[in-house]
Amino acid sequence: MRIKLWPKATIISVDKCNHRYGAKMTFSQQTDTIVQNSIYAVEMYGFKNNVRLGAFVANLLPGSYVSGIKDVESTGLIRHDIYFCTDYWRNPTTGVIEVIPDYYGTTWTSAGAAAFGTTIGTTKTARSPSHGQGMYDLTAGQLGYDYVHGIMGASNLLEVTAVEDNMQNWLFSLINRYASTASYRVGDNKGWYTHLKRWCGFRNSSPSPTVLTDRAITQYGNNLGYPAATTTRTNFINYNSSFRWWDAIYSEGKAKADVNAYMVAELNNTISNAGWYRDFCHWHSAQANNSLPSINELLALFRTTVGSNFVWTCSNGEAIEYMFVRELCKRITAVDKDGKITVIVDIVDNFKDLLTMGLSQALRLETINIPLSAKIDLTGTSLAGKNIISNYGKIVSLGSNQYIIQIPFNQQELFQGVILQEGSNGYFVTTIPTATKATSGNVLTITTNIPTKAVLYAVATGGNDYDSQPVSRSNTFKNTHTFMITSGNDYRAGIISEFGQANLITI
């Protein structure tokens, strides 16, 4: 039994924010495959347009480029989620994690016959059997899950959860956090129910709209985005992108002017209805298609459209985590005592009491790493008119005694709280950082107006900007970054502040 004592209500005004730091909407642009010749160009474009990005990544796929994940994550412009290998399973006979026998084939071979008891040479559907119903039916209930009757296979889903744990543990070993969100490889979302145990969200391959007269799906919880209401937990274990700008132009052949006009209209709608606009693009496809600079065009279109509106940009995973932290917050209050203000949040996972096809909707709380943002008005309190600090993270000052504070989530159903008191140097600088540069011989010094992290990119003199590669990272927040440079190269430097505001400097 969970027994907690809630403090008496006060007159201090404090409310949870719909979006991180009180933004009007959230925007994501994400890929699900990374290759060296595309990810760094897009990272650089993110700096240039002040847009934080996301990448779904995988350890199981042969040839996957994974060497830079730890350093890129530490810089903070790109955050990583899992590109889940729906075509893999844990072989129940050998215990080996491998591609599902005959998954891509259209006839059963000896491998499929040995694994599933099928008849060699008979026809089958490509990209099958899938986790869940497909495997349940094929193995007479030994594997998978029967969605029709809500019956677990005898394996207790080990054939899929072992793959999930393998990928999660791999990412944790690199960046010290579990991913809350994944993307379905090869568009295979037929087993989506089976993923409720391990994930908060799962992106499918479906774009919205399929035609430019449809509304973009930007739903971000009840009464936020479009449509206004859905069943949050089950919706986000199998959710659509809002749009696929690059695909609409370069794969579907739609006129760029029409696609741009559509995106501008839907971004403005999302600002109005406080939703989450999530665009998707295979960055490596743009590189192979010789249209990689179009990603810069896409990000510039977003930035121009939102203008002075405060829009939070982030990965799919960060957006999902914040949404659920907000949903877990059932009530919030603040107490003024002894010159300090304690803000307390009650965290309850009401999803754990819900079932879908016999499976619990309980959130995997250890995958949620994002704090809650709350707006507080300190007018009339002991801290009114004073500079304040928090014992957790920095604060956004809105003026007139109003602030956006961060409340940590400790991955448990407990009271969470922060203490505010008088102090200095407790506020974020929310403006875009700027920098000056100086060279002395082969030493480049970049000095920023506020503490930043920095990345130096290089390309042969006169080369295309999108062929640039990172040659050094300075992954500690500070005002001065020193890099070694050589002749025969053009250089650019990306900088990013503690608040996640970014800029690109031409050297």
C-alpha positions as CSV (number, residue, x, y, z in Angstrom):
1,M,0.0,0.0,0.0
2,R,1.3,3.5,-0.9
3,I,0.6,6.0,1.9
4,K,1.6,9.6,1.4
5,L,0.8,12.8,3.2
6,W,-0.2,15.7,0.9
7,P,0.4,19.2,2.2
8,K,-2.4,21.6,2.6
9,A,-3.2,23.7,-0.4
10,T,-1.7,27.2,-0.6
11,I,-2.5,30.3,-2.7
12,I,0.8,30.0,-4.6
13,S,-0.1,29.6,-8.3
14,V,1.7,26.7,-9.9
15,D,0.7,24.6,-12.9
16,K,2.3,21.9,-15.0
17,C,3.2,22.9,-18.5
18,N,1.8,21.3,-21.6
19,H,5.3,21.3,-23.2
20,R,8.8,21.5,-21.9
21,Y,9.7,24.9,-20.4
22,G,6.3,26.2,-21.2
23,A,6.7,26.1,-25.0
24,K,3.7,26.6,-27.3
25,M,4.2,23.3,-29.2
26,T,6.8,20.6,-29.7
27,F,8.6,19.8,-33.0
28,S,10.6,16.7,-33.9
29,Q,12.6,15.8,-37.0
30,Q,14.0,12.3,-36.9
31,T,15.6,9.5,-38.9
32,D,15.7,5.8,-38.3
33,T,19.0,4.9,-39.9
34,I,22.3,6.7,-39.5
35,V,25.3,6.6,-41.8
36,Q,28.4,8.6,-41.4
37,N,27.9,10.7,-44.6
38,S,24.5,11.9,-43.6
39,I,24.1,12.1,-39.9
40,Y,26.9,14.7,-39.4
41,A,25.6,16.9,-42.2
42,V,22.2,16.9,-40.6
43,E,23.6,17.5,-37.2
44,M,25.4,20.6,-38.7
45,Y,22.1,21.7,-40.3
46,G,20.5,21.4,-36.8
47,F,23.1,23.8,-35.4
48,K,22.5,26.1,-38.3
49,N,18.8,26.3,-37.9
50,N,18.7,25.9,-34.1
51,V,16.8,22.7,-34.2
52,R,17.5,19.7,-31.9
53,L,17.0,16.4,-33.7
54,G,16.5,12.7,-33.1
55,A,17.9,9.4,-34.5
56,F,16.6,5.9,-34.0
57,V,19.6,3.6,-33.8
58,A,20.3,-0.2,-33.8
59,N,23.1,-2.5,-32.8
60,L,21.9,-5.7,-34.5
61,L,21.9,-4.6,-38.1
62,P,25.0,-5.5,-40.1
63,G,26.9,-2.4,-41.2
64,S,25.1,0.0,-38.8
65,Y,27.1,3.1,-38.1
66,V,27.2,3.3,-34.3
67,S,30.7,4.6,-33.5
68,G,29.7,8.2,-32.9
69,I,26.6,7.7,-30.8
70,K,28.1,8.4,-27.4
71,D,29.9,11.6,-28.4
72,V,26.9,12.9,-30.4
73,E,24.5,12.3,-27.5
74,S,26.9,14.1,-25.1
75,T,26.9,17.2,-27.3
76,G,23.2,17.4,-27.1
77,L,22.0,18.4,-30.6
78,I,20.9,14.8,-31.5
79,R,19.2,12.5,-29.0
80,H,19.0,8.7,-29.7
81,D,16.1,6.3,-29.5
82,I,16.0,2.6,-30.7
83,Y,15.4,1.4,-34.2
84,F,13.8,-1.8,-33.2
85,C,14.6,-4.9,-35.2
86,T,11.1,-6.4,-35.8
87,D,12.7,-9.0,-38.0
88,Y,14.8,-10.5,-35.1
89,W,13.8,-12.9,-32.4
90,R,15.4,-15.0,-29.7
91,N,15.5,-18.5,-31.1
92,P,13.8,-20.6,-28.5
93,T,15.9,-23.7,-29.3
94,T,19.4,-22.1,-29.4
95,G,18.8,-18.9,-27.3
96,V,20.5,-16.9,-30.1
97,I,19.2,-13.5,-31.1
98,E,19.0,-13.6,-34.9
99,V,16.8,-12.8,-38.0
100,I,13.5,-14.7,-37.9
101,P,13.9,-17.7,-40.2
102,D,12.4,-17.1,-43.6
103,Y,11.1,-13.7,-42.4
104,Y,11.8,-12.0,-45.8
105,G,11.0,-15.0,-48.0
106,T,7.9,-15.9,-49.8
107,T,8.3,-19.6,-49.5
108,W,9.2,-21.8,-46.5
109,T,12.7,-23.2,-46.5
110,S,14.3,-25.8,-44.3
111,A,15.2,-23.1,-41.8
112,G,11.6,-22.1,-41.4
113,A,10.4,-25.7,-41.3
114,A,12.9,-26.5,-38.5
115,A,11.8,-23.4,-36.5
116,F,8.1,-23.5,-37.0
117,G,7.2,-27.0,-38.3
118,T,6.1,-25.6,-41.7
119,T,6.3,-27.5,-45.0
120,I,9.2,-26.7,-47.2
121,G,8.3,-25.0,-50.5
122,T,4.9,-23.8,-49.5
123,T,4.1,-20.1,-50.0
124,K,4.2,-17.5,-47.2
125,T,3.7,-13.8,-46.8
126,A,7.0,-11.7,-46.8
127,R,7.9,-10.1,-43.5
128,S,6.3,-12.8,-41.5
129,P,5.9,-14.3,-39.0
130,S,5.6,-11.2,-36.8
131,H,5.9,-11.0,-33.1
132,G,2.5,-11.5,-31.4
133,Q,-0.4,-13.0,-33.3
134,G,1.7,-14.3,-36.2
135,M,3.9,-16.4,-34.1
136,Y,1.1,-17.5,-31.8
137,D,-0.9,-18.9,-34.7
138,L,2.1,-20.5,-36.4
139,T,3.4,-22.3,-33.2
140,A,0.0,-23.3,-31.8
141,G,0.4,-21.0,-28.8
142,Q,4.0,-21.8,-27.9
143,L,5.2,-18.3,-28.9
144,G,3.7,-14.9,-29.4
145,Y,0.4,-13.6,-28.2
146,D,-3.2,-14.2,-29.2
147,Y,-4.7,-10.7,-29.5
148,V,-8.1,-12.1,-30.3
149,H,-8.5,-13.9,-26.9
150,G,-5.9,-12.1,-24.8
151,I,-3.8,-15.2,-24.3
152,M,0.0,-15.2,-23.7
153,G,2.0,-17.8,-25.5
154,A,3.9,-20.3,-23.4
155,S,7.2,-18.5,-24.0
156,N,5.9,-15.4,-22.0
157,L,7.0,-13.3,-25.1
158,L,10.7,-14.1,-24.4
159,E,11.3,-14.3,-28.2
160,V,10.7,-10.6,-28.4
161,T,11.5,-9.2,-25.0
162,A,15.0,-10.7,-25.2
163,V,15.6,-8.6,-28.4
164,E,14.2,-5.5,-26.7
165,D,16.5,-6.0,-23.7
166,N,19.5,-6.7,-25.9
167,M,19.0,-3.4,-27.7
168,Q,18.1,-1.4,-24.6
169,N,21.2,-2.7,-22.7
170,W,23.4,-1.9,-25.6
171,L,22.2,1.7,-25.8
172,F,22.4,2.0,-22.0
173,S,26.1,0.9,-22.1
174,L,26.8,3.9,-24.4
175,I,24.7,6.7,-23.0
176,N,23.7,5.6,-19.5
177,R,19.9,5.7,-20.1
178,Y,17.3,3.4,-21.4
179,A,15.3,4.5,-24.4
180,S,11.6,5.3,-23.9
181,T,10.8,5.1,-27.6
182,A,11.5,3.0,-30.7
183,S,10.6,2.8,-34.3
184,Y,9.3,-0.3,-36.2
185,R,11.9,-1.7,-38.6
186,V,10.7,-2.4,-42.1
187,G,7.3,-0.9,-41.2
188,D,6.3,-4.1,-39.3
189,N,4.0,-2.9,-36.6
190,K,1.7,-6.0,-36.5
191,G,3.0,-7.0,-33.1
192,W,2.5,-3.6,-31.4
193,Y,0.6,-4.9,-28.4
194,T,3.7,-7.0,-27.3
195,H,5.7,-3.8,-26.8
196,L,3.6,-2.3,-24.0
197,K,5.8,-4.0,-21.4
198,R,9.0,-2.4,-22.5
199,W,8.3,1.0,-24.1
200,C,6.4,4.2,-23.7
201,G,6.1,4.9,-27.4
202,F,6.7,3.3,-30.8
203,R,6.7,5.1,-34.1
204,N,5.2,3.3,-37.1
205,S,6.0,4.1,-40.8
206,S,2.6,5.7,-41.6
207,P,2.7,9.3,-42.5
208,S,-0.2,11.6,-42.0
209,P,-1.5,12.9,-44.2
210,T,-1.5,10.6,-47.2
211,V,-2.9,13.5,-49.2
212,L,-2.3,17.2,-48.7
213,T,-5.9,17.9,-47.9
214,D,-5.8,15.8,-44.6
215,R,-4.9,17.3,-41.3
216,A,-1.6,16.3,-39.8
217,I,-1.8,14.1,-36.7
218,T,-0.2,16.2,-33.9
219,Q,-2.0,14.7,-30.9
220,Y,0.0,15.2,-27.6
221,G,-2.5,14.1,-25.0
222,N,-6.2,15.0,-24.5
223,N,-7.1,18.4,-25.9
224,L,-3.6,19.0,-27.3
225,G,-3.0,18.8,-31.0
226,Y,-5.1,17.0,-33.6
227,P,-7.2,15.0,-33.1
228,A,-8.1,16.5,-29.7
229,A,-8.4,13.2,-27.9
230,T,-7.2,9.7,-28.2
231,T,-6.4,6.8,-25.8
232,T,-3.0,8.1,-24.9
233,R,-1.1,4.9,-23.9
234,T,-2.2,2.6,-26.7
235,N,-2.1,5.4,-29.3
236,F,1.5,6.1,-28.7
237,I,2.7,2.5,-28.7
238,N,1.8,2.7,-32.5
239,Y,1.8,6.3,-33.5
240,N,2.0,8.1,-36.9
241,S,4.4,10.8,-37.9
242,S,2.7,14.2,-38.6
243,F,4.4,14.4,-42.0
244,R,7.2,13.2,-44.2
245,W,8.3,16.3,-46.0
246,W,11.2,14.8,-47.9
247,D,9.3,11.8,-49.0
248,A,6.4,13.8,-50.2
249,I,8.7,15.7,-52.5
250,Y,11.4,13.3,-53.5
251,S,9.6,9.9,-53.3
252,E,6.0,10.8,-54.1
253,G,6.7,13.6,-56.6
254,K,4.5,16.2,-55.0
255,A,5.3,19.8,-55.9
256,K,7.6,21.4,-53.4
257,A,5.5,24.6,-53.3
258,D,2.4,22.6,-52.3
259,V,4.3,20.5,-49.7
260,N,5.8,23.7,-48.2
261,A,2.4,25.4,-48.1
262,Y,0.9,22.4,-46.4
263,M,3.6,22.2,-43.8
264,V,3.4,25.9,-43.0
265,A,-0.4,25.7,-42.5
266,E,-0.1,22.6,-40.3
267,L,2.7,24.1,-38.2
268,N,0.6,27.1,-37.6
269,N,-2.3,24.9,-36.6
270,T,-0.1,23.1,-34.2
271,I,1.0,26.4,-32.6
272,S,-2.7,27.1,-32.1
273,N,-3.7,23.7,-30.7
274,A,-0.6,23.1,-28.7
275,G,0.3,19.8,-30.3
276,W,3.4,17.8,-31.2
277,Y,4.5,18.1,-34.9
278,R,6.7,15.1,-35.8
279,D,8.4,15.0,-39.2
280,F,10.3,12.0,-40.4
281,C,13.0,11.5,-43.1
282,H,15.6,8.9,-43.9
283,W,18.6,11.1,-43.8
284,H,20.7,8.5,-45.6
285,S,18.2,8.4,-48.4
286,A,18.6,12.2,-48.9
287,Q,22.3,11.6,-49.1
288,A,22.0,8.8,-51.6
289,N,19.5,10.9,-53.6
290,N,21.9,13.8,-53.8
291,S,19.3,16.0,-52.0
292,L,20.9,16.2,-48.5
293,P,20.8,20.0,-48.6
294,S,17.0,19.7,-48.7
295,I,17.1,18.8,-44.9
296,N,18.6,22.2,-44.3
297,E,15.8,23.7,-46.4
298,L,13.2,21.7,-44.3
299,L,14.6,22.9,-41.0
300,A,14.9,26.5,-42.3
301,L,11.2,26.3,-43.4
302,F,10.2,25.2,-39.9
303,R,12.3,27.9,-38.2
304,T,10.9,30.7,-40.5
305,T,7.3,29.5,-40.0
306,V,7.3,29.4,-36.2
307,G,9.1,32.8,-36.1
308,S,9.2,34.3,-32.6
309,N,7.0,31.6,-31.1
310,F,8.7,29.5,-28.5
311,V,8.7,26.0,-29.9
312,W,10.5,23.2,-28.2
313,T,12.5,21.0,-30.6
314,C,13.7,17.5,-29.6
315,S,13.8,13.8,-30.4
316,N,10.7,11.6,-30.5
317,G,11.9,10.0,-27.3
318,E,12.2,13.3,-25.4
319,A,8.8,14.4,-26.6
320,I,7.2,11.1,-25.5
321,E,8.9,11.1,-22.1
322,Y,7.8,14.7,-21.4
323,M,4.2,13.9,-22.4
324,F,4.0,10.9,-20.0
325,V,5.7,12.8,-17.1
326,R,3.0,15.4,-17.6
327,E,0.3,12.7,-17.6
328,L,1.7,11.1,-14.5
329,C,1.5,14.4,-12.6
330,K,-1.9,14.2,-10.9
331,R,-1.6,17.3,-8.7
332,I,0.9,20.0,-7.9
333,T,1.2,22.5,-5.0
334,A,3.7,24.8,-3.4
335,V,4.4,25.7,0.3
336,D,6.0,28.9,1.5
337,K,8.0,28.4,4.7
338,D,11.1,29.9,6.3
339,G,12.0,31.9,3.2
340,K,11.9,28.9,1.0
341,I,9.2,27.5,-1.3
342,T,8.8,23.8,-1.7
343,V,7.0,22.6,-4.9
344,I,5.6,19.1,-4.7
345,V,4.2,16.9,-7.5
346,D,2.1,13.7,-6.9
347,I,3.1,11.1,-9.4
348,V,0.7,8.3,-10.2
349,D,0.7,5.8,-13.1
350,N,-3.0,5.4,-13.7
351,F,-2.2,3.4,-16.8
352,K,-1.1,0.4,-14.7
353,D,-4.8,-0.2,-13.9
354,L,-5.7,-0.5,-17.6
355,L,-5.5,-3.6,-19.8
356,T,-5.3,-3.9,-23.6
357,M,-5.9,-7.3,-25.0
358,G,-5.1,-8.7,-21.5
359,L,-1.8,-6.8,-21.4
360,S,-1.1,-4.1,-18.7
361,Q,-0.7,-0.6,-20.0
362,A,1.7,0.2,-17.0
363,L,4.5,2.5,-18.1
364,R,8.1,1.4,-17.8
365,L,9.1,4.2,-15.5
366,E,12.8,3.6,-15.7
367,T,12.8,4.7,-19.3
368,I,11.6,8.2,-18.5
369,N,14.4,10.7,-18.0
370,I,12.9,14.1,-18.6
371,P,11.8,16.4,-15.7
372,L,8.4,18.1,-15.5
373,S,8.2,21.8,-16.3
374,A,5.9,23.9,-14.2
375,K,5.0,27.5,-14.2
376,I,4.9,29.3,-10.8
377,D,3.9,32.8,-9.8
378,L,5.8,34.0,-6.7
379,T,3.9,37.3,-6.4
380,G,3.0,37.8,-2.7
381,T,5.4,35.1,-1.5
382,S,8.6,35.5,0.6
383,L,10.6,35.3,-2.7
384,A,8.7,38.0,-4.6
385,G,11.1,40.4,-6.2
386,K,14.2,38.4,-5.4
387,N,16.6,36.4,-7.6
388,I,16.0,32.7,-7.0
389,I,17.6,29.4,-7.5
390,S,16.3,25.8,-7.5
391,N,18.0,22.8,-5.9
392,Y,17.3,21.0,-9.2
393,G,18.5,22.5,-12.5
394,K,18.1,26.0,-13.8
395,I,15.0,28.2,-14.0
396,V,13.5,30.2,-16.9
397,S,12.6,33.7,-15.7
398,L,9.5,35.1,-17.4
399,G,9.6,38.4,-15.5
400,S,7.0,39.8,-13.0
401,N,7.8,37.0,-10.4
402,Q,6.8,34.3,-12.9
403,Y,9.1,31.4,-13.6
404,I,9.3,28.0,-15.4
405,I,10.9,25.5,-13.0
406,Q,12.0,21.9,-13.5
407,I,10.8,19.1,-11.2
408,P,12.8,15.9,-11.4
409,F,11.2,12.6,-12.1
410,N,12.9,9.8,-10.1
411,Q,11.3,7.0,-12.1
412,Q,9.0,6.0,-9.3
413,E,5.4,6.7,-8.2
414,L,6.4,9.0,-5.3
415,F,6.1,12.7,-4.4
416,Q,8.7,14.6,-6.4
417,G,9.7,18.1,-5.5
418,V,12.1,21.0,-5.6
419,I,13.1,23.8,-3.2
420,L,13.3,27.4,-4.4
421,Q,15.2,30.0,-2.4
422,E,17.0,33.3,-2.8
423,G,20.3,33.0,-4.8
424,S,22.2,34.0,-7.9
425,N,23.1,32.4,-11.2
426,G,20.1,30.2,-11.2
427,Y,18.5,31.2,-14.5
428,F,18.9,29.8,-18.0
429,V,20.0,32.1,-20.8
430,T,17.4,31.3,-23.4
431,T,18.7,33.3,-26.3
432,I,20.7,31.8,-29.2
433,P,24.4,31.7,-28.3
434,T,26.9,33.8,-30.3
435,A,30.6,33.4,-30.8
436,T,33.8,35.1,-31.8
437,K,36.8,33.2,-33.4
438,A,40.5,33.7,-33.5
439,T,43.3,31.8,-35.0
440,S,47.0,31.7,-34.0
441,G,49.0,29.4,-36.2
442,N,47.1,26.1,-36.2
443,V,45.2,26.9,-33.0
444,L,41.5,28.0,-33.3
445,T,39.9,29.6,-30.3
446,I,36.1,30.0,-30.2
447,T,34.7,32.2,-27.5
448,T,31.0,32.1,-26.8
449,N,28.9,34.7,-25.0
450,I,27.5,32.0,-22.7
451,P,28.6,28.5,-21.7
452,T,28.3,26.1,-24.6
453,K,29.4,22.8,-26.0
454,A,31.0,22.9,-29.4
455,V,31.7,20.7,-32.4
456,L,34.3,21.5,-35.1
457,Y,33.5,20.3,-38.7
458,A,35.9,20.1,-41.6
459,V,35.8,19.6,-45.3
460,A,38.4,20.0,-48.0
461,T,38.7,23.7,-49.1
462,G,35.9,24.5,-51.5
463,G,34.0,21.3,-50.7
464,N,30.3,21.0,-50.1
465,D,29.2,21.8,-46.6
466,Y,27.2,18.6,-46.4
467,D,30.4,16.6,-46.9
468,S,31.8,18.1,-43.6
469,Q,32.8,15.6,-40.9
470,P,33.4,16.3,-37.2
471,V,37.1,16.5,-36.3
472,S,36.8,17.4,-32.7
473,R,34.1,17.9,-30.0
474,S,34.2,20.0,-26.8
475,N,31.5,18.3,-24.7
476,T,31.8,20.4,-21.6
477,F,29.8,23.6,-21.1
478,K,32.3,26.5,-21.1
479,N,32.9,29.9,-22.8
480,T,36.2,29.0,-24.6
481,H,36.8,26.1,-26.9
482,T,40.2,25.4,-28.4
483,F,40.7,23.3,-31.5
484,M,43.6,22.3,-33.7
485,I,43.2,23.1,-37.4
486,T,45.3,22.5,-40.6
487,S,45.5,24.2,-43.9
488,G,43.6,22.8,-46.9
489,N,40.2,22.7,-45.0
490,D,37.1,24.8,-44.6
491,Y,35.8,24.7,-41.0
492,R,32.5,25.3,-39.3
493,A,31.6,25.1,-35.6
494,G,28.4,24.1,-34.0
495,I,27.6,25.5,-30.5
496,I,24.8,24.6,-28.2
497,S,23.8,26.1,-24.8
498,E,22.6,24.6,-21.6
499,F,19.1,25.5,-22.7
500,G,19.5,23.6,-26.0
501,Q,19.7,26.7,-28.2
502,A,22.2,26.2,-31.1
503,N,24.1,28.1,-33.7
504,L,26.6,27.4,-36.5
505,I,29.7,29.5,-37.0
506,T,31.7,29.7,-40.2
507,I,35.4,29.8,-39.5
